[in-house]
Amino acid sequence: MADRQVDILIIGGGLTGATLMLALANAGYQTLLVEARPFSDKAQVNFDARTLALSPASARILQMLNVWPELVNNATAIESIHVSEKQQFGSTKLHSDKKIRWAMLLRCSIFIAPCTICLTSKTSLLLQNL
């Protein structure tokens, strides 16, 4: 690999790393993302069908990064949640009158998550309007 001058090196191309890279690149930074495993759009052998819950602020960040339109068709509003632990006493159910949370099926190894770290005044501009 040739030498490359970058402003910020991001280690890890998971949910947070990929979103951080997009946010910083949109803010004008030269970024380099380093991931141990190759990216793939194919189903992963260890795929376990977990979901990811996104807050309204997370959805707004994804909208600001122009990623949300690619994801919204795989999202659905969370209307109720049942929380319990196998072979333990007790459980709770949560219901929402407003459809303000999103659940999304993780269908591939590349996914975008909210950036929660402000490194400079440039990146803080991305998060001010949440």
N, C-alpha and C positions, 0 to 999 in steps of 0.2 A: 504494500500500500504506500502511496506517495505521501510525503509530508503535506499536512493540511493545517492552515491557520484557522482556529475557531475561537469564538468568544467563550462558549460554555460547552463543556463535555458532560453528557448525561449518561450515567451508567444504569442500564436496565430499561428495556423496552416494553415493560408491562403497562398496566393501566395508567399509572401516574407518570411514568417516564415518557410515554408517547404523547400524552396531553401536554406535559411541560415542554417537550420539544416543539410541538405545534404553536403553543402560546409564545414561546421565546422567538421562534422563527418569524411569526407574525409581527412581533415587536421590533424586528430588524436585526436580531442577533444571528450570527453564524453559529449553528449548533451542530454537534456530532453526537449521535445516539449509538451507544455500544450495547449490544445484546448478545448473550452467550449462545442462544439457540437461533437457528434461522427462522424467519417469519414464513408463515404458510397460510393460505386460505382454505386448506383442506382440513377436514375433521381430524382432531387429535386423538391418538390412541387412548390417552388418559382422560378424555373428556368426560366429565361427571354431571353435566346438565345443571350446574348451579346457576342461580340468577344473581344479578347485581342490582341493588336498589340505589336509585339516584335521587338526590334531593332536587327541589326546584332550582336552587343555585347551581348545582352541577349541570342540569339541563341547559341553563342559561349560558354557562361557560361553553358547553358544546355547541350551542347556537352561535355564540360569538366567534368560535373557531370554524364555523361552517361544516361541522361534523354531524350535527344533530339530524339534518335531512337524510343522511345515509343510515341512521340508526332508528329513527322514530317508527318505522314500519315493524320493527322487532320489539317495540316497547308497548307496555300496557300499564294503565293506572293501577295502583295498589288500592283496593277497596277494603280489604280486611287481612289480618294476620293472626294466625294461631301459633302461640309460642308454648312449647312443652318440651320435656326431656324424657326420653324413653326410660321406663321403669322407675320414674320418679313421681311423687305426689304433686299435684297441682299443675295448673296451666293458666294461660290468660289469652283473651281474644281482643284484638284491637280493630276498630272499625273506623272508617273515614267517611264523613259526609261530603268532603271535597276530594276530588281526584287530583291530588297535588304531588304524589310520589310516583315514581316510575320503576318498573321492574323490567329487566331485559335479559333474555337468554344469551349467554355467552356462546356464540357459534363458531368462534375461531380464536386463534392465539393472539390476534391483534385486536385490541380494544382501547378505547380512550376513556380516561378518568379525569376528574377535576384537578387542576393545579392548585395546591394549597400553600405554596411557598412563594413569597414575593422576594426576589433577589435584588431588584433595583427599582428606582422610580418608574422606569419604563414598564416593567412587568406589573407593578402595582396598579397601573392604569387599566390593565386587563380585568382586575378584580374589583375596582372601585364601584362599578354600577350594579353590583349584585344585591 
